[in-house]
């Protein structure tokens, strides 16, 4: 059964253990200094704000579809201009044994639409939870597909890869990379068994293709708490974890939030 949990909307300034690196590319993160106690919006969506060493920053997720060039962050005190730099991503071709997972029959459209709406309600939510943006890898394994790759499935071009795929044996525990609330769980058409975590202020993480789910909506999880286990449910070519990170409703490279020794 698919379920979702939405937290109240509130802008706030958070203390974080470390800031991500400023990497303003499509699919990257811009870290921009802003006036103290100011909130910020990018492309109409509220943005995570944080304090570090007595200064205040907006941590802005940039969409993979964002065009390079001059961009504008809106704050309570005015506008902050910054430049988005182009980046080229690799292309990969995959063969999916179940063709219906590549080109779904029309009977599955209502289900797919409803599931996307459920997940989008989480991605667009903005909670007041305190943010810890220093992440650990959720599972030990080999990175089998990196973020941003242009995908061709059974000969058909598809959207770029919006997460990091980590190959591991089925049943390997999948752990929370940082403290969060469980915002949604479900068995989705493409993603299989799925968990979404709300880390606060529009920082959302997604865990797909699980063999089982060990948490429920509303649970508070700490770093390394078990969310479930690696599986091969949904649209897959083998057992792995698909891990996505969303900032202000834009999917960004999860590697940008990992501690340096895990890059």
C-alpha positions in Angstrom: 0.0 0.0 0.0 1.4 3.4 -0.9 1.4 6.1 1.8 2.7 9.6 2.2 3.4 12.0 5.1 3.8 15.8 4.6 5.4 18.0 7.2 4.4 21.7 7.8 5.9 24.3 5.6 8.2 26.8 7.4 11.4 28.6 6.4 14.2 28.5 8.9 18.0 28.8 9.3 19.8 25.6 10.1 23.1 24.7 11.6 24.8 22.0 9.5 28.0 20.1 10.2 29.5 20.9 6.8 28.5 22.7 3.6 28.6 21.0 0.2 31.2 22.3 -2.2 30.0 25.0 -4.6 29.5 23.1 -7.8 27.0 25.2 -9.9 26.5 22.8 -12.9 23.2 21.1 -14.1 22.6 18.4 -11.5 25.0 20.2 -9.0 24.7 22.5 -6.0 25.3 26.2 -5.7 26.4 27.4 -2.2 25.7 31.2 -2.1 26.3 33.6 0.8 23.1 35.5 1.7 22.2 38.0 4.5 21.7 36.7 8.0 18.3 35.3 8.8 17.2 35.6 5.2 15.1 32.9 3.4 15.6 32.2 -0.3 13.8 30.9 -3.4 15.1 29.5 -6.7 12.9 29.0 -9.7 9.9 29.6 -7.3 10.9 26.9 -4.8 12.1 27.5 -1.2 15.8 26.7 -0.7 17.7 25.2 2.2 19.6 27.9 4.2 22.4 27.2 6.6 24.8 28.9 9.0 28.5 28.1 9.0 31.4 30.0 10.7 29.2 33.0 11.4 28.0 33.4 7.8 24.7 32.4 6.2 24.2 30.5 2.9 21.6 29.2 0.5 22.3 25.7 -0.6 20.7 25.5 -4.1 19.9 22.3 -6.0 20.2 22.8 -9.8 18.1 20.7 -12.2 19.8 18.5 -14.8 17.7 20.3 -17.4 18.8 23.8 -16.3 20.5 25.8 -19.1 24.0 27.1 -18.3 24.4 30.8 -17.9 23.4 33.5 -15.5 20.9 32.5 -12.8 19.1 34.4 -10.0 18.4 33.5 -6.4 15.7 35.5 -4.7 16.2 36.4 -1.0 14.2 38.5 1.4 16.8 41.3 0.9 17.0 41.2 -2.9 18.6 39.0 -5.6 21.9 37.1 -5.8 23.2 36.4 -9.2 25.4 33.4 -10.0 26.6 31.5 -13.1 25.6 27.9 -13.9 28.5 26.2 -15.8 27.9 23.5 -18.4 28.8 19.9 -17.8 28.8 16.8 -20.1 27.5 13.5 -18.8 28.1 10.1 -20.2 25.6 8.0 -22.2 24.8 4.3 -21.4 22.6 1.7 -23.1 20.8 -0.9 -21.0 18.6 -3.9 -21.8 15.5 -4.4 -19.6 14.1 -7.9 -19.9 10.6 -6.8 -19.1 9.7 -4.5 -22.0 6.5 -3.3 -20.2 8.8 -1.5 -17.7 10.3 0.4 -20.6 7.1 1.1 -22.6 4.2 0.5 -20.1 0.8 -0.6 -21.5 -1.9 1.9 -21.2 -3.6 0.1 -18.4 -0.7 1.0 -16.1 -0.8 4.8 -16.8 -3.2 5.6 -14.0 -1.0 3.8 -11.5 2.2 5.5 -12.7 0.5 8.9 -12.6 -0.7 8.4 -9.1 2.7 7.2 -7.9 4.5 10.2 -9.4 2.0 12.5 -7.7 2.7 10.9 -4.4 6.4 11.2 -4.7 6.1 14.8 -6.0 4.2 15.8 -2.9 7.2 14.8 -0.9 9.8 16.3 -3.3 8.0 19.7 -3.1 7.4 19.7 0.6 9.5 21.9 2.8 9.7 21.0 6.5 11.2 22.8 9.5 13.4 19.8 10.6 17.0 20.6 11.5 19.3 19.6 8.7 22.4 17.5 8.8 23.8 17.5 5.2 26.9 15.4 5.9 25.9 12.0 4.3 27.3 8.5 4.6 26.8 6.0 1.8 23.5 4.1 2.4 24.9 0.8 1.3 28.3 -0.8 0.7 28.8 -1.8 -2.9 30.1 -0.8 -6.3 28.8 2.3 -8.1 27.2 0.6 -11.2 25.7 3.7 -12.8 26.6 7.3 -11.9 24.4 10.3 -11.7 23.4 12.2 -14.9 24.1 9.5 -17.5 21.9 9.8 -20.6 20.1 6.5 -20.8 19.0 4.4 -23.7 16.7 1.6 -22.6 16.0 -1.2 -25.1 17.0 1.2 -27.9 14.7 4.0 -26.6 16.2 7.3 -25.3 15.0 8.1 -21.7 15.5 10.8 -19.1 19.0 11.2 -17.7 19.8 9.1 -14.6 18.6 11.1 -11.6 20.5 9.1 -8.9 23.4 6.9 -8.1 23.1 3.1 -8.6 25.0 1.0 -6.1 25.3 -2.7 -6.9 25.2 -5.1 -3.9 23.9 -8.6 -3.1 20.2 -8.9 -2.6 19.4 -8.6 1.1 22.3 -6.2 1.9 21.1 -3.7 4.5 20.3 -0.2 3.2 20.9 2.5 5.9 19.9 6.1 6.4 22.8 8.4 5.4 21.9 11.1 8.0 19.0 11.8 10.4 15.6 12.2 8.8 11.9 11.4 9.0 10.3 8.7 6.8 8.1 10.7 4.5 6.7 8.0 2.2 7.0 4.3 1.4 5.4 2.3 -1.4 5.7 -0.4 -4.1 6.0 1.7 -7.3 5.7 0.6 -10.9 9.2 1.7 -12.0 11.0 2.0 -8.6 9.7 -1.1 -6.9 9.8 -1.1 -3.1 10.7 2.5 -2.2 11.4 4.7 0.8 11.6 8.5 0.8 13.3 10.4 3.7 12.8 14.1 4.6 16.0 15.5 6.0 14.5 19.0 6.4 14.1 22.2 4.3 13.5 20.4 1.0 16.4 18.0 1.3 14.8 14.7 0.3 16.4 11.3 -0.4 14.9 8.3 -2.3 15.8 4.6 -2.0 14.5 2.3 -4.8 14.3 -1.4 -5.8 14.3 -2.7 -2.2 13.6 -6.3 -1.4 11.9 -5.2 1.8 11.0 -2.1 3.7 11.8 -2.0 7.5 10.4 1.5 8.3 7.0 3.2 8.3 5.8 6.7 7.6 6.5 9.1 10.4 9.4 7.1 11.8 12.4 9.2 12.9 15.6 7.6 11.8 19.2 8.3 12.8 22.4 7.9 10.7 22.9 4.2 9.8 19.5 3.0 10.9 18.3 0.3 8.6 15.6 1.3 6.1 15.3 -2.0 4.3 17.4 -4.2 2.0 18.9 -4.2 -1.5 16.6 -5.9 -4.0 15.6 -6.0 -7.7 12.0 -4.9 -7.6 10.6 -2.5 -10.3 12.6 -1.7 -13.4 16.0 -3.2 -12.9 18.7 -5.3 -14.6 19.9 -6.9 -11.3 20.0 -6.3 -7.6 21.1 -2.7 -6.7 20.1 0.4 -4.8 19.0 3.4 -6.7 19.7 6.4 -4.5 18.5 9.9 -5.3 19.0 13.2 -3.6 16.6 16.1 -4.1 17.2 19.8 -3.2 14.4 22.4 -3.7 12.7 19.8 -5.9 15.7 19.3 -8.2 17.6 16.0 -8.3 21.3 16.5 -7.7 24.4 14.3 -7.6 24.4 12.4 -4.3 28.2 12.3 -4.3 28.2 16.0 -3.6 26.9 15.4 -0.1 29.1 12.5 0.8 32.0 12.9 3.3 35.2 13.3 1.4 36.6 9.8 2.0 33.6 8.3 0.3 33.8 10.2 -3.0 
